[in-house]
Amino acid sequence: MAGWFQNKYLNMCKYSPDGYFGSKFVTVVVTGDALGQIHFEGYQVSNQCMALVKSQILLPTHDAPELGYIKETSSEQYVPDVYYKVRRKKRKEFSEILFFIIREKICIIMK
């Protein structure tokens, strides 16, 4: 859903060929912590994830909205292989699903 909302509320940019780049839309999760305090966490998806959602390649699952899947290639749309690779200091590559998630800092000013 975050990718869908970020595509709906694009960020205007005069330096981009199409006039838009990324999004300022942030998904905020509000929970309580162990001390009974309110805790805010902000998230965005990457521009790569936004492009996959816009092209309807990355789709949400119906039974678990926190998960997604890559659509199969059909006669109407070619879907390239999508791999998420991260390289760590020891030069090992591995897949990481959180590649698309960006954590944002949340600041609440109380008066």
MOPAC internal coordinates of N, CA, C and O (Angstrom, degrees):
PM7 1SCF
backbone

  N    0.0000 0     0.00 0     0.00 0    0    0    0
  C    1.4376 1     0.00 0     0.00 0    1    0    0
  C    1.5230 1   111.53 1     0.00 0    2    1    0
  O    1.2310 1   119.74 1   145.90 1    3    2    1
  N    1.3278 1   118.10 1   -34.10 1    3    2    1
  C    1.4643 1   120.45 1  -178.67 1    5    3    2
  C    1.5168 1   110.70 1   -61.08 1    6    5    3
  O    1.2310 1   120.15 1   138.17 1    7    6    5
  N    1.3327 1   117.32 1   -41.83 1    7    6    5
  C    1.4628 1   120.66 1   177.86 1    9    7    6
  C    1.5142 1   112.46 1   -62.65 1   10    9    7
  O    1.2310 1   120.33 1   142.38 1   11   10    9
  N    1.3286 1   116.98 1   -37.62 1   11   10    9
  C    1.4598 1   121.21 1   178.81 1   13   11   10
  C    1.5294 1   110.57 1   -65.76 1   14   13   11
  O    1.2310 1   120.32 1   133.66 1   15   14   13
  N    1.3507 1   117.00 1   -46.34 1   15   14   13
  C    1.4587 1   120.74 1   179.60 1   17   15   14
  C    1.5300 1   111.73 1   -66.71 1   18   17   15
  O    1.2310 1   120.05 1   140.73 1   19   18   17
  N    1.3199 1   117.50 1   -39.27 1   19   18   17
  C    1.4593 1   119.80 1   178.51 1   21   19   18
  C    1.5235 1   110.93 1   -65.65 1   22   21   19
  O    1.2310 1   119.40 1   144.98 1   23   22   21
  N    1.3236 1   118.74 1   -35.02 1   23   22   21
  C    1.4654 1   121.09 1   175.27 1   25   23   22
  C    1.5258 1   111.41 1   -69.97 1   26   25   23
  O    1.2310 1   120.33 1   150.14 1   27   26   25
  N    1.3242 1   116.98 1   -29.86 1   27   26   25
  C    1.4649 1   120.80 1   179.48 1   29   27   26
  C    1.5258 1   111.18 1   -73.27 1   30   29   27
  O    1.2310 1   119.91 1   143.63 1   31   30   29
  N    1.3341 1   117.78 1   -36.37 1   31   30   29
  C    1.4657 1   123.03 1  -177.99 1   33   31   30
  C    1.5303 1   109.81 1  -113.95 1   34   33   31
  O    1.2310 1   120.96 1  -103.59 1   35   34   33
  N    1.3207 1   115.77 1    76.41 1   35   34   33
  C    1.4636 1   121.57 1  -177.11 1   37   35   34
  C    1.5260 1   111.37 1   -77.26 1   38   37   35
  O    1.2310 1   120.69 1   -24.24 1   39   38   37
  N    1.3166 1   116.28 1   155.76 1   39   38   37
  C    1.4488 1   123.92 1   178.39 1   41   39   38
  C    1.5268 1   109.45 1   -92.51 1   42   41   39
  O    1.2310 1   120.15 1   -58.01 1   43   42   41
  N    1.3316 1   117.32 1   121.99 1   43   42   41
  C    1.4622 1   120.34 1   178.54 1   45   43   42
  C    1.5316 1   109.89 1   -70.14 1   46   45   43
  O    1.2310 1   121.07 1   -41.95 1   47   46   45
  N    1.3332 1   115.56 1   138.05 1   47   46   45
  C    1.4662 1   121.42 1  -178.62 1   49   47   46
  C    1.5225 1   108.46 1  -146.29 1   50   49   47
  O    1.2310 1   120.13 1   -62.60 1   51   50   49
  N    1.3227 1   117.35 1   117.40 1   51   50   49
  C    1.4637 1   120.29 1  -177.38 1   53   51   50
  C    1.5277 1   112.69 1   -71.69 1   54   53   51
  O    1.2310 1   119.58 1   164.70 1   55   54   53
  N    1.3256 1   118.40 1   -15.30 1   55   54   53
  C    1.4650 1   121.49 1  -178.91 1   57   55   54
  C    1.5250 1   113.17 1   -90.34 1   58   57   55
  O    1.2310 1   119.96 1   172.17 1   59   58   57
  N    1.3291 1   117.69 1    -7.83 1   59   58   57
  C    1.4612 1   122.09 1   179.32 1   61   59   58
  C    1.5278 1   109.57 1   -88.04 1   62   61   59
  O    1.2310 1   119.42 1   -39.09 1   63   62   61
  N    1.3375 1   118.71 1   140.91 1   63   62   61
  C    1.4753 1   121.08 1  -179.28 1   65   63   62
  C    1.5311 1   113.62 1   -57.59 1   66   65   63
  O    1.2310 1   119.83 1   145.37 1   67   66   65
  N    1.3412 1   117.93 1   -34.63 1   67   66   65
  C    1.4636 1   119.03 1  -179.64 1   69   67   66
  C    1.5324 1   112.84 1   -98.42 1   70   69   67
  O    1.2310 1   120.00 1  -176.92 1   71   70   69
  N    1.3364 1   117.61 1     3.08 1   71   70   69
  C    1.4579 1   121.39 1   175.81 1   73   71   70
  C    1.5153 1   115.57 1    89.11 1   74   73   71
  O    1.2310 1   120.10 1   179.37 1   75   74   73
  N    1.3379 1   117.42 1    -0.63 1   75   74   73
  C    1.4646 1   121.91 1  -179.05 1   77   75   74
  C    1.5185 1   109.83 1  -137.03 1   78   77   75
  O    1.2310 1   121.04 1   -32.20 1   79   78   77
  N    1.3434 1   115.62 1   147.80 1   79   78   77
  C    1.4576 1   120.48 1   172.88 1   81   79   78
  C    1.5234 1   108.70 1  -150.85 1   82   81   79
  O    1.2310 1   120.44 1   -59.56 1   83   82   81
  N    1.2989 1   116.77 1   120.44 1   83   82   81
  C    1.4551 1   121.93 1   178.03 1   85   83   82
  C    1.5085 1   112.80 1    65.09 1   86   85   83
  O    1.2310 1   121.21 1    24.56 1   87   86   85
  N    1.3212 1   115.28 1  -155.44 1   87   86   85
  C    1.4569 1   121.93 1  -177.15 1   89   87   86
  C    1.5218 1   108.93 1  -155.80 1   90   89   87
  O    1.2310 1   120.93 1   -29.86 1   91   90   89
  N    1.3285 1   115.83 1   150.14 1   91   90   89
  C    1.4602 1   120.68 1   174.04 1   93   91   90
  C    1.5274 1   111.04 1   -97.50 1   94   93   91
  O    1.2310 1   120.31 1  -179.16 1   95   94   93
  N    1.3219 1   117.02 1     0.84 1   95   94   93
  C    1.4567 1   121.61 1  -179.72 1   97   95   94
  C    1.5270 1   109.44 1   -68.78 1   98   97   95
  O    1.2310 1   120.71 1   -50.51 1   99   98   97
  N    1.3185 1   116.25 1   129.49 1   99   98   97
  C    1.4602 1   121.76 1  -179.33 1  101   99   98
  C    1.5275 1   108.66 1  -125.14 1  102  101   99
  O    1.2310 1   120.49 1   -45.10 1  103  102  101
  N    1.3238 1   116.67 1   134.90 1  103  102  101
  C    1.4566 1   121.97 1   173.09 1  105  103  102
  C    1.5185 1   107.57 1   -89.61 1  106  105  103
  O    1.2310 1   120.24 1   -54.36 1  107  106  105
  N    1.3238 1   117.14 1   125.64 1  107  106  105
  C    1.4640 1   121.63 1  -179.26 1  109  107  106
  C    1.5255 1   108.85 1  -114.10 1  110  109  107
  O    1.2310 1   120.90 1   -51.32 1  111  110  109
  N    1.3272 1   115.88 1   128.68 1  111  110  109
  C    1.4600 1   122.61 1   177.09 1  113  111  110
  C    1.5272 1   106.86 1  -106.51 1  114  113  111
  O    1.2310 1   120.69 1   -56.24 1  115  114  113
  N    1.3235 1   116.29 1   123.76 1  115  114  113
  C    1.4624 1   121.92 1  -179.24 1  117  115  114
  C    1.5255 1   108.29 1  -110.16 1  118  117  115
  O    1.2310 1   120.92 1   -56.97 1  119  118  117
  N    1.3329 1   115.85 1   123.03 1  119  118  117
  C    1.4656 1   121.02 1  -179.80 1  121  119  118
  C    1.5268 1   108.93 1  -136.61 1  122  121  119
  O    1.2310 1   120.87 1    -6.94 1  123  122  121
  N    1.3091 1   115.95 1   173.06 1  123  122  121
  C    1.4534 1   121.72 1   172.91 1  125  123  122
  C    1.5154 1   109.16 1  -103.93 1  126  125  123
  O    1.2310 1   120.50 1   -35.78 1  127  126  125
  N    1.3176 1   116.64 1   144.22 1  127  126  125
  C    1.4649 1   119.10 1   178.77 1  129  127  126
  C    1.5229 1   110.55 1   -98.77 1  130  129  127
  O    1.2310 1   119.95 1     4.77 1  131  130  129
  N    1.3117 1   117.70 1  -175.23 1  131  130  129
  C    1.4671 1   122.64 1  -175.21 1  133  131  130
  C    1.5235 1   112.42 1   -65.35 1  134  133  131
  O    1.2310 1   120.01 1   156.22 1  135  134  133
  N    1.3342 1   117.58 1   -23.78 1  135  134  133
  C    1.4574 1   121.22 1  -179.15 1  137  135  134
  C    1.5241 1   112.71 1   -91.42 1  138  137  135
  O    1.2310 1   120.45 1  -175.86 1  139  138  137
  N    1.3305 1   116.75 1     4.14 1  139  138  137
  C    1.4518 1   120.53 1  -179.45 1  141  139  138
  C    1.5244 1   113.53 1    82.26 1  142  141  139
  O    1.2310 1   120.41 1  -167.64 1  143  142  141
  N    1.3042 1   116.82 1    12.36 1  143  142  141
  C    1.4578 1   121.95 1   179.45 1  145  143  142
  C    1.5283 1   109.70 1   -90.89 1  146  145  143
  O    1.2310 1   120.72 1   -26.57 1  147  146  145
  N    1.3268 1   116.24 1   153.43 1  147  146  145
  C    1.4592 1   121.06 1   175.88 1  149  147  146
  C    1.5167 1   108.84 1   -79.42 1  150  149  147
  O    1.2310 1   121.05 1   -44.93 1  151  150  149
  N    1.3335 1   115.60 1   135.07 1  151  150  149
  C    1.4634 1   121.04 1  -177.61 1  153  151  150
  C    1.5282 1   108.49 1  -123.88 1  154  153  151
  O    1.2310 1   120.26 1   -50.73 1  155  154  153
  N    1.3382 1   117.11 1   129.27 1  155  154  153
  C    1.4602 1   123.06 1   179.64 1  157  155  154
  C    1.5248 1   109.95 1  -110.75 1  158  157  155
  O    1.2310 1   120.27 1   -45.06 1  159  158  157
  N    1.3189 1   117.10 1   134.94 1  159  158  157
  C    1.4666 1   122.18 1   173.69 1  161  159  158
  C    1.5149 1   108.09 1  -131.54 1  162  161  159
  O    1.2310 1   120.72 1   -51.45 1  163  162  161
  N    1.3340 1   116.23 1   128.55 1  163  162  161
  C    1.4571 1   121.34 1  -179.86 1  165  163  162
  C    1.5159 1   111.19 1  -108.10 1  166  165  163
  O    1.2310 1   121.02 1   -37.33 1  167  166  165
  N    1.3319 1   115.66 1   142.67 1  167  166  165
  C    1.4620 1   121.49 1  -178.77 1  169  167  166
  C    1.5262 1   110.38 1  -138.05 1  170  169  167
  O    1.2310 1   120.99 1   -31.01 1  171  170  169
  N    1.3104 1   115.71 1   148.99 1  171  170  169
  C    1.4533 1   123.70 1   167.10 1  173  171  170
  C    1.5181 1   106.94 1  -133.86 1  174  173  171
  O    1.2310 1   120.87 1   -18.05 1  175  174  173
  N    1.3369 1   115.94 1   161.95 1  175  174  173
  C    1.4552 1   119.63 1   171.01 1  177  175  174
  C    1.5227 1   107.56 1  -101.49 1  178  177  175
  O    1.2310 1   120.36 1   -23.15 1  179  178  177
  N    1.3218 1   116.91 1   156.85 1  179  178  177
  C    1.4602 1   121.66 1  -178.19 1  181  179  178
  C    1.5296 1   111.08 1   -71.08 1  182  181  179
  O    1.2310 1   120.86 1   -15.09 1  183  182  181
  N    1.3316 1   115.97 1   164.91 1  183  182  181
  C    1.4642 1   120.87 1   176.71 1  185  183  182
  C    1.5226 1   111.31 1   -61.82 1  186  185  183
  O    1.2310 1   119.84 1   147.36 1  187  186  185
  N    1.3367 1   117.90 1   -32.64 1  187  186  185
  C    1.4607 1   121.23 1   176.58 1  189  187  186
  C    1.5236 1   110.53 1   -63.74 1  190  189  187
  O    1.2310 1   120.57 1   137.59 1  191  190  189
  N    1.3261 1   116.51 1   -42.41 1  191  190  189
  C    1.4628 1   120.33 1   178.17 1  193  191  190
  C    1.5159 1   110.37 1   -66.28 1  194  193  191
  O    1.2310 1   119.69 1   140.25 1  195  194  193
  N    1.3366 1   118.19 1   -39.75 1  195  194  193
  C    1.4679 1   121.34 1   177.55 1  197  195  194
  C    1.5288 1   110.57 1   -59.33 1  198  197  195
  O    1.2310 1   120.41 1   138.56 1  199  198  197
  N    1.3470 1   116.82 1   -41.44 1  199  198  197
  C    1.4676 1   120.52 1  -179.74 1  201  199  198
  C    1.5222 1   111.34 1   -66.40 1  202  201  199
  O    1.2310 1   119.93 1   140.76 1  203  202  201
  N    1.3337 1   117.74 1   -39.24 1  203  202  201
  C    1.4665 1   121.06 1   178.35 1  205  203  202
  C    1.5294 1   111.17 1   -66.67 1  206  205  203
  O    1.2310 1   120.11 1   142.77 1  207  206  205
  N    1.3308 1   117.39 1   -37.23 1  207  206  205
  C    1.4679 1   120.92 1   178.09 1  209  207  206
  C    1.5257 1   109.72 1   -69.81 1  210  209  207
  O    1.2310 1   120.34 1   136.40 1  211  210  209
  N    1.3291 1   116.96 1   -43.60 1  211  210  209
  C    1.4677 1   120.77 1  -179.76 1  213  211  210
  C    1.5231 1   111.46 1   -60.96 1  214  213  211
  O    1.2310 1   120.40 1   142.51 1  215  214  213
  N    1.3221 1   116.83 1   -37.49 1  215  214  213
  C    1.4672 1   121.68 1   179.34 1  217  215  214
  C    1.5250 1   112.56 1   -81.99 1  218  217  215
  O    1.2310 1   120.22 1  -179.91 1  219  218  217
  N    1.3035 1   117.19 1     0.09 1  219  218  217
  C    1.4623 1   124.22 1  -178.01 1  221  219  218
  C    1.5289 1   111.85 1    58.01 1  222  221  219
  O    1.2310 1   121.24 1  -138.87 1  223  222  221
  N    1.3211 1   115.23 1    41.13 1  223  222  221
  C    1.4611 1   121.81 1   175.17 1  225  223  222
  C    1.5243 1   109.95 1   -97.43 1  226  225  223
  O    1.2310 1   120.37 1   136.99 1  227  226  225
  N    1.3359 1   116.89 1   -43.01 1  227  226  225
  C    1.4607 1   122.32 1   176.01 1  229  227  226
  C    1.5237 1   107.37 1   -95.04 1  230  229  227
  O    1.2310 1   120.56 1   -63.16 1  231  230  229
  N    1.3250 1   116.53 1   116.84 1  231  230  229
  C    1.4601 1   121.88 1  -174.30 1  233  231  230
  C    1.5229 1   110.14 1  -120.95 1  234  233  231
  O    1.2310 1   119.92 1   -31.98 1  235  234  233
  N    1.3522 1   117.77 1   148.02 1  235  234  233
  C    1.4649 1   119.74 1   176.76 1  237  235  234
  C    1.5244 1   111.00 1   -76.89 1  238  237  235
  O    1.2310 1   120.99 1   -26.90 1  239  238  237
  N    1.3115 1   115.72 1   153.10 1  239  238  237
  C    1.4637 1   119.54 1   173.18 1  241  239  238
  C    1.5230 1   108.06 1   -83.68 1  242  241  239
  O    1.2310 1   120.35 1   -27.53 1  243  242  241
  N    1.3223 1   116.95 1   152.47 1  243  242  241
  C    1.4586 1   120.70 1  -177.08 1  245  243  242
  C    1.5225 1   112.52 1   -80.13 1  246  245  243
  O    1.2310 1   120.29 1   146.97 1  247  246  245
  N    1.3321 1   117.04 1   -33.03 1  247  246  245
  C    1.4601 1   119.59 1  -175.91 1  249  247  246
  C    1.5229 1   113.66 1   -91.77 1  250  249  247
  O    1.2310 1   119.69 1   163.29 1  251  250  249
  N    1.3383 1   118.20 1   -16.71 1  251  250  249
  C    1.4692 1   121.82 1   179.09 1  253  251  250
  C    1.5288 1   108.37 1  -140.72 1  254  253  251
  O    1.2310 1   119.57 1   -86.20 1  255  254  253
  N    1.3383 1   118.43 1    93.80 1  255  254  253
  C    1.4567 1   120.89 1  -173.97 1  257  255  254
  C    1.5264 1   114.61 1   -64.48 1  258  257  255
  O    1.2310 1   120.00 1   162.89 1  259  258  257
  N    1.3381 1   117.60 1   -17.11 1  259  258  257
  C    1.4624 1   119.60 1   178.10 1  261  259  258
  C    1.5249 1   112.35 1   -78.82 1  262  261  259
  O    1.2310 1   120.06 1   171.61 1  263  262  261
  N    1.3315 1   117.49 1    -8.39 1  263  262  261
  C    1.4573 1   122.43 1  -179.93 1  265  263  262
  C    1.5287 1   110.57 1  -108.46 1  266  265  263
  O    1.2310 1   120.68 1   -17.17 1  267  266  265
  N    1.3086 1   116.31 1   162.83 1  267  266  265
  C    1.4548 1   120.84 1   176.41 1  269  267  266
  C    1.5190 1   109.90 1  -146.01 1  270  269  267
  O    1.2310 1   121.09 1    -9.29 1  271  270  269
  N    1.3223 1   115.52 1   170.71 1  271  270  269
  C    1.4550 1   120.11 1   177.49 1  273  271  270
  C    1.5271 1   109.58 1  -143.47 1  274  273  271
  O    1.2310 1   121.06 1   -21.00 1  275  274  273
  N    1.3159 1   115.57 1   159.00 1  275  274  273
  C    1.4567 1   122.79 1   178.63 1  277  275  274
  C    1.5253 1   108.21 1   -93.55 1  278  277  275
  O    1.2310 1   120.83 1   -52.24 1  279  278  277
  N    1.3264 1   116.02 1   127.76 1  279  278  277
  C    1.4602 1   121.82 1  -178.44 1  281  279  278
  C    1.5316 1   110.43 1   -68.22 1  282  281  279
  O    1.2310 1   120.77 1   -31.42 1  283  282  281
  N    1.3045 1   116.12 1   148.58 1  283  282  281
  C    1.4649 1   122.17 1   177.79 1  285  283  282
  C    1.5349 1   110.44 1   -77.11 1  286  285  283
  O    1.2310 1   120.31 1   -27.98 1  287  286  285
  N    1.3233 1   117.01 1   152.02 1  287  286  285
  C    1.4514 1   121.77 1   174.72 1  289  287  286
  C    1.5207 1   110.09 1   -65.09 1  290  289  287
  O    1.2310 1   120.82 1   -41.56 1  291  290  289
  N    1.3237 1   116.03 1   138.44 1  291  290  289
  C    1.4627 1   121.19 1   178.33 1  293  291  290
  C    1.5257 1   108.46 1  -130.72 1  294  293  291
  O    1.2310 1   120.48 1    -0.36 1  295  294  293
  N    1.3353 1   116.68 1   179.64 1  295  294  293
  C    1.4632 1   120.15 1   178.46 1  297  295  294
  C    1.5291 1   111.18 1   -69.64 1  298  297  295
  O    1.2310 1   119.73 1   158.95 1  299  298  297
  N    1.3502 1   118.12 1   -21.05 1  299  298  297
  C    1.4569 1   121.69 1   179.74 1  301  299  298
  C    1.5243 1   113.04 1   -87.45 1  302  301  299
  O    1.2310 1   119.86 1   151.11 1  303  302  301
  N    1.3477 1   117.86 1   -28.89 1  303  302  301
  C    1.4629 1   120.69 1  -174.69 1  305  303  302
  C    1.5219 1   110.53 1  -146.67 1  306  305  303
  O    1.2310 1   121.28 1   -51.04 1  307  306  305
  N    1.3372 1   115.17 1   128.96 1  307  306  305
  C    1.4588 1   120.81 1   173.56 1  309  307  306
  C    1.5202 1   108.18 1   -84.01 1  310  309  307
  O    1.2310 1   120.31 1   -49.79 1  311  310  309
  N    1.3113 1   117.00 1   130.21 1  311  310  309
  C    1.4607 1   122.40 1   178.05 1  313  311  310
  C    1.5246 1   107.61 1  -116.44 1  314  313  311
  O    1.2310 1   120.41 1   -65.30 1  315  314  313
  N    1.3386 1   116.83 1   114.70 1  315  314  313
  C    1.4678 1   118.54 1   179.28 1  317  315  314
  C    1.5256 1   110.83 1   -71.08 1  318  317  315
  O    1.2310 1   120.44 1   -17.76 1  319  318  317
  N    1.3223 1   116.77 1   162.24 1  319  318  317
  C    1.4559 1   120.38 1   174.65 1  321  319  318
  C    1.5237 1   108.22 1   -66.32 1  322  321  319
  O    1.2310 1   120.55 1   -46.45 1  323  322  321
  N    1.3104 1   116.55 1   133.55 1  323  322  321
  C    1.4518 1   121.77 1  -178.95 1  325  323  322
  C    1.5244 1   107.92 1  -113.66 1  326  325  323
  O    1.2310 1   120.87 1   -59.47 1  327  326  325
  N    1.3254 1   115.94 1   120.53 1  327  326  325
  C    1.4594 1   121.86 1   178.91 1  329  327  326
  C    1.5195 1   108.94 1  -124.50 1  330  329  327
  O    1.2310 1   120.33 1   -37.13 1  331  330  329
  N    1.3106 1   116.97 1   142.87 1  331  330  329
  C    1.4506 1   122.53 1   176.71 1  333  331  330
  C    1.5200 1   105.85 1  -112.84 1  334  333  331
  O    1.2310 1   120.27 1   -69.70 1  335  334  333
  N    1.2976 1   117.09 1   110.30 1  335  334  333
  C    1.4601 1   119.94 1  -178.57 1  337  335  334
  C    1.5226 1   109.78 1  -121.14 1  338  337  335
  O    1.2310 1   121.18 1   -41.65 1  339  338  337
  N    1.3181 1   115.35 1   138.35 1  339  338  337
  C    1.4503 1   122.18 1   176.98 1  341  339  338
  C    1.5156 1   107.25 1  -127.40 1  342  341  339
  O    1.2310 1   120.55 1   -44.43 1  343  342  341
  N    1.3109 1   116.56 1   135.57 1  343  342  341
  C    1.4616 1   119.98 1   179.01 1  345  343  342
  C    1.5248 1   108.23 1  -110.58 1  346  345  343
  O    1.2310 1   120.70 1   -56.74 1  347  346  345
  N    1.2948 1   116.28 1   123.26 1  347  346  345
  C    1.4648 1   121.93 1  -179.98 1  349  347  346
  C    1.5278 1   109.90 1   -95.78 1  350  349  347
  O    1.2310 1   120.70 1    -1.72 1  351  350  349
  N    1.3185 1   116.27 1   178.28 1  351  350  349
  C    1.4641 1   121.94 1  -175.39 1  353  351  350
  C    1.5260 1   113.03 1   -57.73 1  354  353  351
  O    1.2310 1   120.22 1   146.15 1  355  354  353
  N    1.3153 1   117.18 1   -33.85 1  355  354  353
  C    1.4651 1   119.97 1  -177.32 1  357  355  354
  C    1.5207 1   112.45 1   -84.67 1  358  357  355
  O    1.2310 1   120.37 1  -165.73 1  359  358  357
  N    1.3397 1   116.89 1    14.27 1  359  358  357
  C    1.4606 1   124.20 1   176.13 1  361  359  358
  C    1.5246 1   113.74 1    64.93 1  362  361  359
  O    1.2310 1   119.98 1  -157.44 1  363  362  361
  N    1.2992 1   117.64 1    22.56 1  363  362  361
  C    1.4613 1   120.48 1   175.14 1  365  363  362
  C    1.5205 1   108.38 1   -93.85 1  366  365  363
  O    1.2310 1   120.84 1   -44.48 1  367  366  365
  N    1.3240 1   116.00 1   135.52 1  367  366  365
  C    1.4535 1   120.58 1   176.98 1  369  367  366
  C    1.5174 1   109.42 1  -102.81 1  370  369  367
  O    1.2310 1   120.87 1   -40.17 1  371  370  369
  N    1.3161 1   115.94 1   139.83 1  371  370  369
  C    1.4532 1   119.88 1   176.06 1  373  371  370
  C    1.5136 1   109.08 1  -151.05 1  374  373  371
  O    1.2310 1   120.77 1   -18.69 1  375  374  373
  N    1.3018 1   116.12 1   161.31 1  375  374  373
  C    1.4623 1   121.48 1   179.73 1  377  375  374
  C    1.5152 1   110.13 1   -82.70 1  378  377  375
  O    1.2310 1   121.06 1   -37.50 1  379  378  377
  N    1.3167 1   115.57 1   142.50 1  379  378  377
  C    1.4487 1   121.01 1   179.04 1  381  379  378
  C    1.5241 1   108.55 1  -143.35 1  382  381  379
  O    1.2310 1   119.98 1   -63.19 1  383  382  381
  N    1.3187 1   117.64 1   116.81 1  383  382  381
  C    1.4574 1   121.73 1  -176.21 1  385  383  382
  C    1.5205 1   111.73 1   -69.77 1  386  385  383
  O    1.2310 1   119.49 1   155.07 1  387  386  385
  N    1.3248 1   118.58 1   -24.93 1  387  386  385
  C    1.4533 1   121.19 1  -178.87 1  389  387  386
  C    1.5254 1   112.80 1   -75.28 1  390  389  387
  O    1.2310 1   119.94 1  -170.98 1  391  390  389
  N    1.3090 1   117.73 1     9.02 1  391  390  389
  C    1.4612 1   122.94 1   178.63 1  393  391  390
  C    1.5198 1   110.93 1   -57.06 1  394  393  391
  O    1.2310 1   119.43 1   148.14 1  395  394  393
  N    1.3172 1   118.70 1   -31.86 1  395  394  393
  C    1.4592 1   122.78 1  -176.48 1  397  395  394
  C    1.5214 1   113.91 1   -87.13 1  398  397  395
  O    1.2310 1   119.49 1   168.70 1  399  398  397
  N    1.3176 1   118.58 1   -11.30 1  399  398  397
  C    1.4556 1   121.61 1  -173.94 1  401  399  398
  C    1.5231 1   110.30 1   -96.80 1  402  401  399
  O    1.2310 1   120.96 1   -47.34 1  403  402  401
  N    1.3378 1   115.76 1   132.66 1  403  402  401
  C    1.4538 1   122.08 1   178.02 1  405  403  402
  C    1.5229 1   107.10 1  -120.47 1  406  405  403
  O    1.2310 1   119.89 1   -55.66 1  407  406  405
  N    1.3260 1   117.82 1   124.34 1  407  406  405
  C    1.4747 1   121.47 1   177.61 1  409  407  406
  C    1.5110 1   108.31 1   -82.38 1  410  409  407
  O    1.2310 1   120.88 1   -43.07 1  411  410  409
  N    1.3221 1   115.92 1   136.93 1  411  410  409
  C    1.4588 1   122.64 1   178.88 1  413  411  410
  C    1.5132 1   109.79 1  -115.00 1  414  413  411
  O    1.2310 1   120.76 1   -35.13 1  415  414  413
  N    1.3261 1   116.15 1   144.87 1  415  414  413
  C    1.4633 1   120.27 1   176.45 1  417  415  414
  C    1.5253 1   108.98 1   -78.69 1  418  417  415
  O    1.2310 1   120.88 1   -43.00 1  419  418  417
  N    1.3191 1   115.92 1   137.00 1  419  418  417
  C    1.4606 1   122.44 1   179.63 1  421  419  418
  C    1.5263 1   107.85 1  -113.54 1  422  421  419
  O    1.2310 1   120.51 1   -51.65 1  423  422  421
  N    1.3109 1   116.63 1   128.35 1  423  422  421
  C    1.4578 1   121.90 1   178.09 1  425  423  422
  C    1.5223 1   108.19 1  -123.48 1  426  425  423
  O    1.2310 1   120.51 1   -58.30 1  427  426  425
  N    1.3146 1   116.62 1   121.70 1  427  426  425
  C    1.4561 1   123.08 1   178.26 1  429  427  426
  C    1.5185 1   108.08 1  -111.62 1  430  429  427
  O    1.2310 1   120.24 1   -56.50 1  431  430  429
  N    1.3131 1   117.14 1   123.50 1  431  430  429
  C    1.4542 1   121.61 1   178.59 1  433  431  430
  C    1.5248 1   108.18 1  -101.24 1  434  433  431
  O    1.2310 1   120.67 1   -60.97 1  435  434  433
  N    1.3053 1   116.32 1   119.03 1  435  434  433
  C    1.4721 1   122.38 1  -179.79 1  437  435  434
  C    1.5103 1   108.66 1  -101.40 1  438  437  435
  O    1.2310 1   120.89 1   -48.98 1  439  438  437
  N    1.3350 1   115.91 1   131.02 1  439  438  437
  C    1.4750 1   119.83 1   177.71 1  441  439  438
  C    1.4991 1   110.09 1  -112.41 1  442  441  439
  O    1.2310 1   120.10 1   180.00 1  443  442  441

